[in-house]
Amino acid sequence: MHTLTSGPHTRVPAFSDLGLHPDLMRAVDELGFEQPTAVQTDTVPLAIAGRDVLACASTGSGKTAAFVLPILQRLRTLQRGTTRALVLVPTRELAAQVVTHFTQLAKHTRVRAAAIYGGVGMSPQEDSLRRGVDVIVATPGRLLDHMQYNYAHLSGIEVLVLDEADRMLDMGFLPAIRRVLQHLPKAERQTLFFSATMPAPIVALSRELLVLPALVNLERKATPAVGITHALYPVESSRKVDLLIDLLHSGEIGNAIVFCRTKHRANRVAEKLTRAGIASERIHGNRSQSQRTSALAGFKRGTYRVLVATDIVARGIDVTSLEHVVNFDVPNDADDYIHRVGRTGRMDATGEAYTLVAPEEELTIRAIERALGRRIERRKVR
């Protein structure tokens, strides 16, 4: 396996260094992107050159544009009517977000993308597949639903992207991914593989899929974004909701995503916040797709100050200007902690991550601190 690691840059990299077509540069400029992130600087030229890429990249690193831009560069001059790129993602929310990125960056091209995911009707998705939309962004299960029928033509796929591969492993999607792969052409296919962590099954899958890949950022340990302030609040389990309400009423917490371990707990917390006069909504696996979309849109607009969520949104949801992430329940491990708090402090912004720690959760938070290599500040309510 060929290894490419990035050395120190002698000057600040610019998007103009990446070899992008002027149509894409116009979109980049109009979106206000000033300079590429590390994963974009390393990945985009390699992918434009046709290389397979294995990238260790976490949420908030700019990885979506790192594969969207090379795909647009490749497809912009090709004849339309054939689906040529497939992006597999773990969640509906991430699928919708990736399509939004495609739409924004493809503004001055004719390339179009469509999302395929569960929880909504099959018919509009079937229309996209029949039309041969240029790029399909799909969750594996719903894509397999369509693949039972002869209108799902994926024989023209030239580029395959696996995004958040470790998350798909966690969610049990590996068998579904392997079934999807059986329907794709192997000859001359370019594969771009993104994962925040590299557990053994993901390494094995990458070896099956990639041909002489360039390795990007594999030497970097996943760590939270540098702009995030971390703090722990020791509190009895029965007092967590009261403490959260106090922090919100005092102004210590502005707008926030509050992470709970279970759907039931998320419902209960959201209801108590609402009763306390704090505009809140919830998002978890038992909510319909329209309810989840509405909740997220309302949170982004500022209709809701707090979005109470399970880990279904820890990876993939992009909320600009998010001030706080609150771990109502301590996450299971350091990777989950990093992905949760990665909702704030994105793209070098600043934010604050608070964790409410009950006595029975102290052992877990200490294990997270060891994995992070740092002690998190303990605070008491003033």
C-alpha positions, 0 to 999 in steps of 0.5 A: 500500500503506497503511503503519502503523508503531508509534510509541513506547508511552507505557506498558507495553502489556498484553494487556487493551489488545488487545481480546481476549474474556474467554475468550482473556484467561483462557487468556493469564493461565493460560499466565502471559503477562505482557505482549504482545511488540512484534509482538503489540501491533502485530498483534493489534488490526489483525488483530482489526479484519479488516485484512490484515497484512504483518509482519516478525517473526523466530523468538522474537518472539511472532509465533505468538500474534500470529496465533493470538489474532485467529483464535480471536477471529474463530472462537469464535462461528462455527458449527463443521464448516467449516475457516475458517482455514489456516496454511501453515508450512515444517516439520513441527516448526513445524506441531506447535508452532503447533497446540500454541499454538492448543490452549493459547490455545483452551482456553476456546473450542470452536475446534480446530486440526489439523496436516497434514504429511508423514512420518506417515500420511494417515488421521488428517489426512484425518479432520480435513479431512472433519470440517471442523476449524476451523483447519488448520496445514499444510506446503504439500506434504502439503496438496497431497497431500490436495487431490487428493481431494474430502474436502479442503474449503477453500472456507470459508477466511476467514483465511489465514496464511503463517508464515515465508514467507522460509523457505518460499521458501528450501525451494522451496515457492513453487510449491506455495504458489501451487497451494494458493492456487488452491483458496482463495476470494479474496472477503473473505479476510483474509491475515496474512503473516509473514516474518523477511526480505523478499527480492524474491520474498516482497515480490512474493508479498505484493503479490499476496495482500494488500489494503491491508495494515498493515505491522508492524515493516518498518523494524526490521532483524532482529537477535538477541534482546538477552539473548544472549551471543555468543562465538567459539572459533577451532579447527581443524576436526579439533579441533571435537568435542574442544573441544565435549566439553571445553566440556560436561565443564567445565560451560561449556555446559549444555544445548544445541542444536548445529547442524551443516551436514550430516546426516552431520556431525550423526550423527557429532557425536552419536555422539562425544558419546554415546561421551564420556558426554554424553546426546545425540540428533539431529534432521535430515531423514533421521530419521523424524517419530516419531524427530524428535518423540521426540528433541525431547521427550527434550531438553525433558524433560532426558533428553538434554543435547544435541540435535544438529541441522541447520538444519531446526530453526533456525526454529520449534522452541520450547524453554523455558530453553535455555541454549546454542546452539552453531554447530558449523559456521559458518552460511552468512549472518547470517540463518541465524545469527540464526535459529539463535541465536534458539533461546536468549534467547527472549521476553527470556530470556537465553542464550549462543550459541557458534560454533566457527570453523575457519580456513577459516570466518573469512571467513564469520564476518567477513561475518556480523559485518559484517551484524550490525554488531558484532564477536563476542568471541573466546575460548580454552579455559581 
